[in-house]
């Protein structure tokens, strides 16, 4: 079968201390410190093997993520920009939906023809973090499209326990093609849902929400804020096109932070009381967090979703005086996150379909990732069956 394969040179930076585990497994804990000179191409890859608890999916849609872009882009020394867990070569792609084509001999929850979306984080279920209810922090974690073959491909085999049916989404839209496209948005939306509602505990209906960054994760956060009853939603994004998308999915106002001072905008919008819930989805916390600190309401929450391999200046006195908290978030698994997002979409309270702005066939997947680097689209999809 065909797939979009990334390969890169294992070339740790001179000042990076490799762990014994990294040496033994050839898996990078910090990809941006190890993988150099990436090469992306659509080429032949071995067919996936279907184990007894696996299902084989014909992939219908797979979204381009910021992490895929960070595999493609490099720093001045040729290292990838993605700072997380990675093992190459592998097929990229982890935001996807598909139709069940075949089921293993022990599969009980799915059958051929079912429409599903899939978790990206392959948690083991038996390590201490998993047993304690923290699957996003699994000690034996594998990640689809990062350490094991992903969904920029014609087919993929995954364990049934990571699959979630999207039949209700198809019923909502009355169109299977649209349901598969919207279904591919489930994974990035669950990342925002996990950060906002599971990790940070959410916000009270009527409270004011600010979202920094209106890429797909930020746009999902805006849609979720509207569904959650925010009294006012203000977004900050440098792309005019994404500012428009932010307003389409729920932002009351959207501003380019290079032309305004975000903290002043938020103070004006709240009559000096500050914002209650602030989401960092830009991956630029060194620039966004200082502005957030100047716009905190009493008892405010800051939620960090964007990934950035850099330190951030924080004046902790502000957190103490404003009774504020900062929450870190990773992943999307557990805590009924996937079914809750699917229910929101099926109910009509969350519709992120307007953020899909481009579609590419699998043969043009490299072009799709290159286009994402322009940072003007909402969500770009690759559709392997077309």
Buried (B, 14 or more C-beta within 10 A) or exposed (E): BBBBBBBBEBBBBEEBEBEEEBEEEEBBBBBBBBBBEBEBEBEEBEEBEBBEBBBBBBBBBBBBBBBBBBBBBBEEEEBBBBBBBBBBEBBBBBBBBBBBBBBBEEBEBBEEEBBBBBBBBBBBEEBEBBEEEBBBBBEEBBBBBBBBBBBBBBBBBBBBEBBBBBBBBBEBBEEBEBBBBBBBBBBBBBBBBBBBBBBBEBBEEEBBBBBBBBBBBBBBBBBBBBBBEBBBBBBBBBBEBBBBBBBBBBBBBBBBBEEEEBBEBBBEBBEEBBBBBBBBBBBBBEBBBBBBBBBBBEEBBBBBBBBBBEEBEBEEEBBEEBEBBBBEBBBBBBBEBBEBBBBBBBEEEBBBBBBBBBBBBBEBBBBBBBBBBEBBBBBBBBBBBE
